[in-house]
Amino acid sequence: MERTIQLLDRAIAILEACEEGPASLAALVERTGLPRATAHRLAGALEDHGMLRRDDGRWALGPTLARLAAVAASGPPLVVAARPALEQLRDATGESVQLYVRRGDERLCLVALESPHSLRTIVPVGAALPLQRGSAGRVLRGDGPPGGGWVESVEEREPGVASVSVAVCDRRPGAGAAVVAAVSVSGPVERTTRQPGARYGALVVAAAAAVERAAGLGG
């Protein structure tokens, strides 16, 4: 047991060392005081689990850690509360449905429900996508219409894919209707058409409102 705790302490030390910024092996050794072989072995194991990623020979905090952090920051109640409305939206549209939150200049996928069709859009949970492209990105930037209307995009992020997104807002007194998340439907243009908002907008608006109510955000 003591050896397991020591191993866990060392792994956390590696993660905390990367909090300072991307680190080479030499930097990890310097920041943690661990032997070089130990630091390399632990960093490699953390990379295998997505807790770290490696770019140009340096380790940085990875996508699994980012996903867990986003879930913790948003609060598990949002993810749990949103799921029934998202499942209903997936079933009503027949397309893939996602729930995104903003993380800096990216949007992070917290929930992803895939379309039953063989041709469908797939966004893995934990995926970090550009905030500058796609309807969900615009919603999370606060560029959506006032009052919770829908935003659509056609082939902005990926050729052949269209999407419709609506903001999930905190409408409780004093919150100022701050954007908490974005509900999105996405699918191939051949099914969504090049006017996906006209096809799915009302359903996505209703789903976002249902998420707000279920999460206790005053919607």
GUMAR-120134 format. One record per residue: x negated, y, z negated of N, C-alpha, C in turn. Coordinates in steps of 0.1 Angstrom, whole numbers, plus 2048, in hexadecimal, padded with zeros to 3 digits. Layout:
# GUMAR-120134
<<X; Y; Z>; <X; Y; Z>; <X; Y; Z>>
...
# end
This chain:
# GUMAR-120134
<<7F8; 7F4; 800>; <800; 800; 800>; <7F7; 80D; 800>>
<<7ED; 80C; 7F7>; <7E4; 818; 7F7>; <7DD; 81B; 804>>
<<7D9; 810; 80B>; <7D3; 812; 818>; <7DD; 818; 822>>
<<7EA; 813; 822>; <7F4; 819; 82B>; <7F6; 827; 828>>
<<7F6; 82B; 81B>; <7F8; 839; 818>; <7EC; 842; 81D>>
<<7E0; 83C; 81C>; <7D4; 843; 820>; <7D5; 845; 82F>>
<<7DA; 83B; 837>; <7DB; 83C; 845>; <7E5; 846; 849>>
<<7F0; 847; 842>; <7FA; 851; 845>; <7F5; 85F; 842>>
<<7EE; 860; 837>; <7E8; 86D; 834>; <7DE; 872; 83F>>
<<7D7; 869; 844>; <7CD; 86C; 84F>; <7D4; 870; 85C>>
<<7DF; 868; 85F>; <7E7; 86C; 86B>; <7ED; 879; 86A>>
<<7F2; 87D; 85E>; <7F8; 88A; 85C>; <7EE; 895; 85D>>
<<7E2; 892; 859>; <7D7; 89B; 85A>; <7D3; 89E; 868>>
<<7D4; 894; 871>; <7D2; 896; 87F>; <7DC; 89F; 885>>
<<7E9; 89C; 882>; <7F4; 8A4; 887>; <7F2; 8B3; 882>>
<<7EF; 8B5; 876>; <7EE; 8C3; 871>; <7E2; 8CA; 877>>
<<7D7; 8C2; 87B>; <7CC; 8C8; 881>; <7D0; 8CD; 88F>>
<<7D9; 8C6; 896>; <7DE; 8CA; 8A3>; <7E7; 8D6; 8A2>>
<<7ED; 8D9; 896>; <7F6; 8E4; 894>; <7EE; 8F1; 897>>
<<7E1; 8F1; 895>; <7D9; 8FD; 897>; <7D7; 8FF; 8A6>>
<<7DA; 8F6; 8AE>; <7D8; 8F7; 8BD>; <7D2; 8EA; 8C2>>
<<7D2; 8E9; 8CF>; <7CC; 8DD; 8D5>; <7BE; 8DA; 8D0>>
<<7BA; 8CE; 8CE>; <7AE; 8CB; 8C7>; <7A6; 8BF; 8CF>>
<<79A; 8C1; 8D1>; <791; 8B7; 8D6>; <78E; 8AD; 8CB>>
<<788; 8A2; 8CE>; <785; 898; 8C3>; <77B; 89F; 8B9>>
<<772; 8A6; 8BE>; <769; 8AD; 8B5>; <770; 8B7; 8AC>>
<<77A; 8BD; 8B1>; <782; 8C7; 8A9>; <78A; 8BF; 89F>>
<<790; 8B4; 8A3>; <798; 8AC; 899>; <78F; 8A7; 88D>>
<<783; 8A3; 891>; <779; 89F; 886>; <776; 8AA; 87D>>
<<774; 8B6; 883>; <770; 8C2; 87B>; <77C; 8C6; 872>>
<<788; 8C6; 878>; <794; 8CB; 870>; <799; 8C1; 865>>
<<796; 8B4; 867>; <79C; 8AA; 85E>; <791; 8A5; 855>>
<<784; 8A5; 859>; <77A; 89F; 851>; <77A; 890; 852>>
<<781; 88A; 85C>; <782; 87C; 85E>; <776; 878; 866>>
<<772; 86B; 865>; <767; 866; 86E>; <76C; 866; 87C>>
<<763; 868; 885>; <766; 869; 894>; <76E; 85D; 899>>
<<76A; 851; 895>; <772; 845; 89A>; <780; 845; 895>>
<<781; 849; 888>; <78F; 848; 882>; <798; 853; 888>>
<<792; 85F; 88A>; <79A; 869; 890>; <79F; 865; 89E>>
<<796; 85F; 8A6>; <799; 85B; 8B4>; <7A3; 850; 8B4>>
<<7A2; 847; 8AB>; <7AC; 83C; 8AA>; <7BA; 841; 8A6>>
<<7BB; 849; 89C>; <7C7; 84F; 898>; <7CE; 858; 8A2>>
<<7C6; 860; 8A8>; <7CB; 869; 8B3>; <7D1; 861; 8BF>>
<<7CA; 856; 8C2>; <7CE; 84E; 8CD>; <7DC; 847; 8C9>>
<<7DD; 842; 8BD>; <7E9; 83C; 8B9>; <7F5; 846; 8B8>>
<<7F2; 852; 8B4>; <7FD; 85C; 8B3>; <801; 860; 8C2>>
<<7F7; 860; 8CB>; <7FA; 863; 8D9>; <803; 858; 8DF>>
<<800; 84B; 8DB>; <809; 840; 8E0>; <817; 842; 8DC>>
<<81A; 848; 8D1>; <827; 849; 8CB>; <82D; 857; 8CF>>
<<826; 85F; 8D7>; <82B; 86C; 8DB>; <82A; 876; 8D1>>
<<823; 874; 8C6>; <822; 87E; 8BC>; <817; 888; 8C0>>
<<80E; 883; 8C8>; <804; 88C; 8CE>; <804; 88A; 8DD>>
<<7FF; 894; 8E4>; <7FC; 892; 8F3>; <7EE; 898; 8F5>>
<<7E9; 893; 900>; <7DB; 897; 903>; <7DA; 89E; 911>>
<<7D5; 8AA; 911>; <7D3; 8B1; 91D>; <7C4; 8B6; 91E>>
<<7BE; 8B2; 929>; <7B0; 8B6; 92B>; <7A7; 8B2; 920>>
<<7AA; 8A6; 91B>; <7A1; 8A1; 910>; <7A4; 8A6; 902>>
<<7AE; 8AE; 901>; <7B1; 8B4; 8F3>; <7BF; 8AF; 8EF>>
<<7C1; 8AD; 8E2>; <7CE; 8A8; 8DD>; <7D6; 8B4; 8D8>>
<<7E3; 8B3; 8DB>; <7ED; 8BD; 8D7>; <7F9; 8B6; 8D1>>
<<801; 8BD; 8CA>; <80E; 8B7; 8C5>; <816; 8B3; 8D1>>
<<81C; 8A7; 8CF>; <823; 8A0; 8DA>; <832; 8A1; 8DB>>
<<838; 89B; 8E5>; <847; 89D; 8E7>; <84F; 896; 8DD>>
<<84B; 88B; 8D7>; <853; 884; 8CD>; <853; 88D; 8C0>>
<<848; 893; 8BD>; <848; 89C; 8B1>; <851; 8A8; 8B4>>
<<850; 8AD; 8C0>; <859; 8B9; 8C4>; <867; 8B5; 8C3>>
<<86B; 8A9; 8C7>; <879; 8A5; 8C7>; <87E; 8A4; 8B8>>
<<876; 89E; 8B0>; <879; 89C; 8A2>; <87A; 8AA; 89B>>
<<871; 8B3; 89E>; <871; 8C0; 898>; <87E; 8C8; 89D>>
<<882; 8C7; 8A9>; <88E; 8CE; 8AE>; <89A; 8C8; 8A7>>
<<89B; 8BB; 8A6>; <8A6; 8B5; 89F>; <8A7; 8BA; 891>>
<<89B; 8BB; 88A>; <89B; 8BF; 87C>; <89F; 8CE; 87B>>
<<89A; 8D6; 884>; <89D; 8E4; 884>; <8AC; 8E7; 887>>
<<8B1; 8DF; 890>; <8BF; 8E2; 894>; <8C9; 8DB; 88A>>
<<8C3; 8D2; 883>; <8CC; 8CB; 879>; <8D2; 8BF; 87F>>
<<8D0; 8B3; 87A>; <8D7; 8A7; 87F>; <8E6; 8A9; 880>>
<<8ED; 8B1; 878>; <8FB; 8B2; 87A>; <8FF; 8B7; 888>>
<<8F7; 8BF; 88E>; <8FA; 8C4; 89C>; <8FA; 8B8; 8A6>>
<<8EF; 8B0; 8A5>; <8EE; 8A5; 8AE>; <8F9; 89B; 8AC>>
<<8FC; 898; 89F>; <906; 88E; 89C>; <914; 894; 8A0>>
<<916; 8A0; 89C>; <923; 8A6; 89F>; <926; 8A8; 8AD>>
<<91C; 8AA; 8B5>; <91E; 8AD; 8C4>; <921; 8A0; 8CB>>
<<91D; 895; 8C7>; <91D; 889; 8CF>; <92B; 885; 8D4>>
<<936; 885; 8CC>; <943; 882; 8D1>; <947; 88B; 8DC>>
<<945; 898; 8DB>; <949; 8A1; 8E6>; <941; 89F; 8F2>>
<<934; 89C; 8F1>; <92C; 899; 8FC>; <92F; 88C; 903>>
<<933; 882; 8FB>; <938; 876; 901>; <944; 878; 909>>
<<94D; 880; 904>; <95A; 882; 90B>; <957; 88A; 917>>
<<94E; 893; 917>; <94A; 89B; 923>; <944; 892; 92E>>
<<93B; 889; 92A>; <935; 87F; 933>; <940; 877; 93A>>
<<94A; 872; 932>; <954; 86A; 937>; <95E; 871; 940>>
<<960; 87E; 93D>; <969; 886; 945>; <963; 88A; 952>>
<<956; 88D; 953>; <950; 891; 95F>; <949; 886; 967>>
<<946; 87B; 960>; <93E; 870; 966>; <930; 874; 969>>
<<92B; 87F; 964>; <91E; 883; 966>; <916; 883; 959>>
<<908; 885; 95A>; <900; 885; 94E>; <902; 892; 946>>
<<901; 890; 939>; <903; 89B; 930>; <8F7; 89D; 927>>
<<8F4; 8A9; 924>; <8E8; 8AC; 91B>; <8EC; 8B7; 911>>
<<8E5; 8B6; 905>; <8E5; 8C1; 8FC>; <8D7; 8C6; 8FA>>
<<8D5; 8D3; 8FC>; <8C8; 8D9; 8FC>; <8C7; 8E4; 8F1>>
<<8BB; 8E5; 8EB>; <8B8; 8F1; 8E2>; <8AC; 8F8; 8E8>>
<<8AA; 904; 8E4>; <89F; 90C; 8E8>; <893; 909; 8DF>>
<<887; 908; 8E5>; <87B; 907; 8DE>; <870; 90F; 8E5>>
<<86F; 91C; 8E0>; <866; 925; 8E7>; <86A; 928; 8F5>>
<<862; 925; 8FF>; <865; 927; 90D>; <86A; 91B; 914>>
<<86E; 911; 90C>; <873; 904; 911>; <881; 901; 90C>>
<<888; 8F8; 912>; <894; 8F2; 90C>; <891; 8E4; 90A>>
<<896; 8DF; 8FE>; <893; 8D2; 8FA>; <8A0; 8CA; 8FA>>
<<8A0; 8BE; 8FF>; <8AC; 8B6; 900>; <8AD; 8AE; 8F3>>
<<8B8; 8B0; 8EC>; <8BB; 8A9; 8DF>; <8C4; 89D; 8E1>>
<<8CD; 89E; 8EB>; <8D7; 893; 8EE>; <8D8; 892; 8FD>>
<<8D7; 885; 902>; <8D9; 883; 910>; <8E2; 877; 912>>
<<8ED; 878; 919>; <8F6; 86E; 91C>; <8F6; 86C; 92B>>
<<8F3; 860; 930>; <8F1; 85F; 93F>; <8FE; 85B; 945>>
<<900; 860; 952>; <90B; 85D; 95A>; <90B; 84E; 95D>>
<<917; 848; 95E>; <918; 83A; 962>; <914; 837; 970>>
<<913; 841; 979>; <910; 83F; 987>; <901; 83B; 988>>
<<8FE; 833; 992>; <8F0; 82F; 995>; <8E8; 83B; 999>>
<<8EE; 844; 9A0>; <8E7; 851; 9A4>; <8EB; 85B; 99A>>
<<8E1; 85F; 991>; <8E5; 868; 986>; <8D8; 870; 982>>
<<8DA; 87A; 97A>; <8CF; 882; 975>; <8CB; 87B; 967>>
<<8BE; 87A; 965>; <8BA; 875; 958>; <8B0; 87F; 951>>
<<8B4; 883; 945>; <8AB; 88B; 93D>; <8A9; 884; 930>>
<<89D; 880; 92D>; <89B; 878; 921>; <89C; 881; 915>>
<<8A1; 87C; 90A>; <8A1; 883; 8FD>; <893; 887; 8F9>>
<<891; 893; 8F6>; <883; 898; 8F3>; <87D; 89F; 8FE>>
<<883; 89E; 90A>; <87D; 8A5; 916>; <87D; 8B4; 914>>
<<871; 8BA; 917>; <870; 8C9; 916>; <870; 8CE; 924>>
<<87A; 8D6; 928>; <87C; 8DB; 935>; <87A; 8EA; 935>>
<<877; 8F0; 941>; <875; 8FF; 942>; <882; 906; 93E>>
<<880; 911; 937>; <88B; 919; 934>; <88F; 923; 93F>>
<<886; 924; 949>; <888; 92D; 954>; <890; 928; 95F>>
<<893; 91A; 95F>; <89A; 914; 96A>; <8A5; 90C; 965>>
<<8B1; 90C; 96C>; <8BC; 904; 968>; <8C6; 90B; 960>>
<<8D2; 907; 960>; <8DD; 90E; 959>; <8DC; 90E; 94A>>
<<8D7; 902; 945>; <8D5; 902; 936>; <8CA; 90C; 931>>
<<8C0; 90D; 93A>; <8B6; 917; 936>; <8BB; 925; 935>>
<<8C3; 929; 93F>; <8C9; 936; 93F>; <8D2; 938; 933>>
<<8DA; 92E; 930>; <8E3; 92F; 924>; <8DA; 931; 917>>
<<8D0; 929; 916>; <8C8; 92B; 909>; <8C0; 938; 909>>
<<8BD; 93E; 915>; <8B7; 94B; 915>; <8C1; 956; 911>>
<<8CE; 952; 910>; <8D8; 95C; 90D>; <8DD; 963; 91A>>
<<8DB; 95D; 926>; <8DF; 963; 932>; <8ED; 95F; 937>>
<<8F4; 957; 92E>; <901; 952; 932>; <90C; 95D; 930>>
<<917; 95B; 936>; <922; 965; 935>; <927; 966; 927>>
<<92B; 972; 923>; <931; 974; 915>; <93D; 96C; 913>>
<<93F; 967; 906>; <94B; 960; 903>; <94A; 951; 905>>
<<93F; 94C; 90A>; <93D; 93E; 90B>; <941; 938; 918>>
<<940; 940; 923>; <942; 93B; 930>; <937; 932; 935>>
<<939; 92C; 941>; <92F; 923; 946>; <925; 929; 950>>
<<91A; 923; 951>; <90F; 927; 95A>; <90C; 91B; 963>>
<<90A; 91C; 970>; <907; 911; 978>; <8FA; 914; 97F>>
<<8F3; 909; 983>; <8E7; 90A; 98B>; <8E8; 8FE; 996>>
<<8E2; 901; 9A1>; <8E1; 8F7; 9AC>; <8D3; 8F6; 9B1>>
<<8CD; 8EB; 9AF>; <8BF; 8E8; 9B4>; <8B5; 8F2; 9AF>>
<<8B7; 8F7; 9A3>; <8AD; 900; 99D>; <8A1; 8F9; 997>>
<<8A4; 8EF; 98F>; <89A; 8E8; 988>; <895; 8DC; 990>>
<<89E; 8D6; 998>; <89B; 8C9; 99F>; <8A3; 8C9; 9AC>>
<<89D; 8C5; 9B7>; <8A5; 8C4; 9C4>; <8B0; 8BA; 9C2>>
<<8BC; 8BE; 9C8>; <8C7; 8B4; 9C8>; <8CF; 8B3; 9BB>>
<<8CC; 8BC; 9B1>; <8D2; 8BB; 9A4>; <8D9; 8C8; 9A1>>
<<8E5; 8C8; 99C>; <8ED; 8D3; 998>; <8F1; 8D1; 989>>
<<8F3; 8DD; 983>; <8F7; 8DB; 974>; <901; 8E7; 971>>
<<908; 8E5; 966>; <910; 8EF; 960>; <90E; 8EE; 951>>
<<90C; 8FA; 94B>; <908; 8FB; 93C>; <910; 906; 935>>
<<913; 903; 929>; <91A; 90D; 920>; <913; 90E; 913>>
<<913; 91A; 90D>; <90D; 91B; 900>; <915; 916; 8F5>>
<<90E; 910; 8EB>; <914; 90D; 8DE>; <90F; 918; 8D5>>
<<918; 91F; 8CF>; <915; 92B; 8C7>; <919; 92A; 8B8>>
<<912; 931; 8B0>; <916; 931; 8A2>; <91F; 93D; 8A0>>
<<92C; 93B; 89F>; <936; 945; 89F>; <93B; 948; 891>>
<<933; 944; 887>; <937; 947; 879>; <934; 956; 876>>
<<93B; 95C; 86D>; <939; 96A; 86A>; <92B; 96D; 866>>
<<926; 977; 86D>; <918; 97B; 86B>; <90E; 975; 874>>
<<912; 96A; 87B>; <908; 963; 884>; <907; 96A; 891>>
<<910; 973; 895>; <90F; 97A; 8A1>; <910; 971; 8AE>>
<<917; 966; 8AD>; <918; 95D; 8B8>; <90B; 959; 8BE>>
<<901; 957; 8B6>; <8F4; 953; 8BA>; <8F5; 945; 8C2>>
<<8ED; 944; 8CD>; <8ED; 938; 8D4>; <8E5; 92E; 8CD>>
<<8EB; 922; 8CA>; <8E4; 918; 8C2>; <8DF; 90D; 8CC>>
<<8E7; 90A; 8D6>; <8E4; 8FF; 8DF>; <8EB; 901; 8EC>>
<<8E9; 8F8; 8F6>; <8F0; 8F8; 902>; <8F5; 8EA; 906>>
<<901; 8EA; 90A>; <907; 8DD; 90F>; <906; 8DE; 91E>>
<<901; 8D3; 924>; <8FF; 8D3; 933>; <904; 8C6; 939>>
<<90A; 8C8; 945>; <90E; 8BD; 94E>; <905; 8BE; 95A>>
<<8FF; 8B3; 95E>; <8F6; 8B3; 96A>; <8F8; 8A7; 972>>
<<8F7; 8A9; 97F>; <8F8; 89D; 988>; <8F4; 8A1; 996>>
<<8F4; 897; 99F>; <8F0; 899; 9AD>; <8FA; 8A2; 9B4>>
<<8F5; 8AB; 9BD>; <8FD; 8B5; 9C4>; <908; 8AE; 9CC>>
<<905; 8A2; 9D1>; <90F; 89C; 9D9>; <91C; 899; 9D2>>
<<91B; 898; 9C4>; <927; 896; 9BC>; <92C; 8A3; 9B5>>
<<923; 8AA; 9B0>; <926; 8B7; 9A9>; <92B; 8C2; 9B3>>
<<927; 8C1; 9BF>; <928; 8CB; 9CA>; <91F; 8D7; 9C6>>
<<91E; 8E0; 9CF>; <916; 8EC; 9CD>; <91D; 8F7; 9C5>>
<<928; 8F3; 9BF>; <930; 8FC; 9B6>; <934; 8F4; 9AA>>
<<92A; 8EF; 9A2>; <92D; 8E6; 997>; <935; 8ED; 98C>>
<<934; 8FA; 98B>; <93C; 901; 981>; <94B; 900; 984>>
<<94F; 901; 990>; <95D; 900; 993>; <962; 8F2; 990>>
<<959; 8E8; 991>; <95D; 8DA; 98F>; <95D; 8D7; 981>>
<<953; 8DB; 979>; <951; 8D6; 96C>; <952; 8E1; 961>>
<<951; 8EE; 965>; <950; 8F9; 95B>; <959; 8F8; 950>>
<<966; 8F6; 952>; <970; 8F6; 948>; <96E; 8EB; 93E>>
<<96A; 8DF; 943>; <967; 8D4; 93A>; <95B; 8D7; 931>>
<<951; 8DD; 936>; <945; 8E0; 92E>; <948; 8EB; 924>>
<<950; 8F5; 928>; <954; 8FF; 91E>; <95C; 8F8; 912>>
<<965; 8EF; 915>; <96C; 8E8; 90B>; <963; 8E0; 902>>
<<959; 8D9; 908>; <950; 8D1; 901>; <948; 8D9; 8F7>>
<<943; 8E5; 8FC>; <93B; 8ED; 8F3>; <943; 8F2; 8E7>>
<<94F; 8F6; 8EA>; <958; 8FA; 8DF>; <95B; 8EF; 8D5>>
<<95C; 8E3; 8DA>; <95E; 8D7; 8D1>; <952; 8D5; 8C9>>
<<946; 8D7; 8CE>; <939; 8D5; 8C7>; <939; 8E0; 8BC>>
<<93C; 8EC; 8BF>; <93C; 8F7; 8B5>; <945; 8F3; 8A9>>
<<951; 8EE; 8AD>; <95B; 8EB; 8A2>; <955; 8DF; 899>>
<<950; 8D5; 8A0>; <94C; 8C9; 899>; <940; 8CC; 890>>
<<937; 8D6; 895>; <92B; 8D9; 88D>; <92E; 8E4; 883>>
<<93A; 8E8; 882>; <93D; 8F3; 878>; <938; 900; 87B>>
<<937; 903; 888>; <931; 910; 88C>; <93C; 91B; 88E>>
<<948; 918; 88A>; <952; 922; 88B>; <959; 923; 898>>
<<956; 919; 8A2>; <95C; 91A; 8AF>; <96B; 916; 8AF>>
# end
